[in-house]
Amino acid sequence: MKPKASTSNYTALLKSNLAQAIKVLYNTRKTTYYPANREYPKLNEALEIFKSNISDLETKGAMITMNFNGSFIYKKLDAARKDNLLNFLDFLLIIPPPKFSIRKIKKNAIINEITVPRLSSILDSLLHFKFPRYWIDKQDEYESIAIAIMEIIEENAENMEVAESIWRINNNIPEKNYEAINNYKNKIKEWLSMGLIL
């Protein structure tokens, strides 16, 4: 189902805002999203602008692409999908910037003409992030996100070696917040279906 001509401008505007938001809040970000960091005011202002722009498009008939059996179709930006997008923007600022992914893997991909982060790169940055003292309170949240990603990758891994290595890493994390893990797992699966992560 393609968007009607009357909604195409708003759909293009939504796509443009998402592309720019991912670029500013994640792809080109160099520091953690922390009030003492010099970039914080600029990132905070950008976050609020993107959230406002996306929220405004909910009532204008904008449409977003959703993965359906391996191909993307257009769906109306309803309240639930809008909230998923806004939560995704917050998520981009919680996780470490891409520079903390130290393995030689592709950090992003292009989906529907938008440069989006790769799940494997996000996981790598979470596993190799060295916590500064001011960010140590995020450690439990990072572990929950990492485990959620590992479980998603393990569920979809065609290579048994990959699944086993992820299982070993997961088992080495002693205390797990299962509520937080399941919450992130559900959110990340939704973002994958919306083409916001590969």
N, C-alpha and C positions, 0 to 999 in steps of 0.2 A: 504493500500500500504506500503510494507516494503522497507527499504533502500537497494539498491544494494550492493553487497559485496564490490565493489570499493569505496563506500561512507561510509561504516559502521564504518571505523576507525575515519573518520572526524566527523561522527554523535556522536560516543562515546566520542570524544574529546570535542565536543560542550556541551554534557550533563555533562561531568566532570567539565568543566569550569563554567557552570551555577550552579551546585551543590556547588562548592567551593566558587563562588562569593556570593551566598545567605548566605552561612555559615559565611564568613568573614565580608561582608558588613552589615549583618542584624542579623542573628541568634545568633552570639557570641559577637556582638558589645555591649559595655557598655556605651558609651558616645555619645553626639551629634557630628555631623560632622562639627566641627567649628575650624578655624585655630589656635585658642589659646589652644585647647585641645591637650594633649600630644600624643594621638593616631592619630591625624589628618594626619601627614606626611605618616604614615604607611597605613592608609585607602586610602589616595589619590593615593599613589603608587599602591596599590592593585587594585583600581578602574581602573586606566589607563592600567594596565596589562590585566585585564579581558576584558576591552573594545577592546584592541588591538587584543587579542586572538580570541574573537568572530568575530570581523570585518574580520580578516584574513580567517575565515572559510566560509565566504559568497561565495567566488569564488571557493571553493574546493568541492562543492557538498554536504556539510553537510545538514542534515535534522533535523527538529524539530517536536515534537509531537504537534498536535492540537486537541482540543476537537470537536468531530463530533457526534451529537446525543447521548451523554453520554459515548462515548468511544474515545480513542485517536488514531489518524492516523498520519502517517508521511507526512510532507510537506517540500518542499525545502526551505532552508534558503535564501530567496530573500532579496532585499534591505529593503523592508517595514518591514519584520519580524525581520531583524537584527536591524533596528532602534527601533522597539518596545522593543527588548531585552536591548539595550543600555539605552533607556529611563527608563526601569524597574530598572536597576542598579543605576541610579541617584535617582530614587524614594526611593529605599531602604535606601539611606543615608539621604534623606530629613525627613522621618518619624522617630518618636522616637524609640529607641531600645526596644526590647520586654519586658525588665524589667519594663517598665512604664505601662504595662498592669496589672492592680491590681486585676481584678476579677479572680476567680478560673475557668478559661476556658483554653482549650488546645490552646497553642500559635502557634503550627505548625502541619503540616500533611505531609505524604509521598505520593507524586504523581510521578509515573514513576521513582521510586527509588531516588527521590530528596526530601529533607526536605524543604518544602515551608511554608511561613507564612499563617496564617488563617486571613481572612478578619475581622472576629469578634474581634480578638486580636489586629489587627492594629487599628481598630476603638476604642477599649477600651483604648489603649495607647494614642491615639490622644485626647480623651475626658478627660483623667486624667493627662495629661502632665502639670507640673508646669513650666512655662516659666522663665528661667533665663534672666536677663536683656539683655545679649548679643544675645539672641535668639528671642527676642520679635518681631522682624520684620517678623518672620515666622508664627505669630499667624493667620493672614488672610489666609495664604496658608493652614495651618492645618485645619481651619474651612471649607475651600472649599473641601479639601480631605475628611474630616469627613462627610460632607453633601452628597458628591458623593457616599461614601460607604453606608450611611444610605439609600439613595434612591435606590441603587442596592439591598440592603437587603430587603427593603420594597417591591420592585417589585417581589421578589422571596419568600417572607415570606408566609408560609402556615398557620402559627399561627397568627390570627388576633390581639392577645394581643401584639405580637412582633411588628407587623406593626403599631399599635396604639402608642406604647411607643416610637418608632422611629419617628413617625409623631410629637409627642409632643416635643421631644428634638429638632428636626429640626425647629419647629415653634418658639422655644425660642431663636434662633439665629437671631437677628434683621436685620443686613445688610448682604446681600449675593452677592458674585461676581458670577453671573450666567454663565459668559463665562468660568471662571476658573473651576467652578463646572462641567459643561458639558464636558470640556476638560479632567478633571480627570476621569469623569464617563466613557467616551469612552475608555480612556487608560486602566483603571482598568478592564473593560469588556474584552478588548483584552488580558490582562495578565491572566485573569481567563480562557479564551479560550485556552491559551497556557500552562495551567497547572502550572503557576508560583505562583499563589495564590489559596487557596481553599476558 
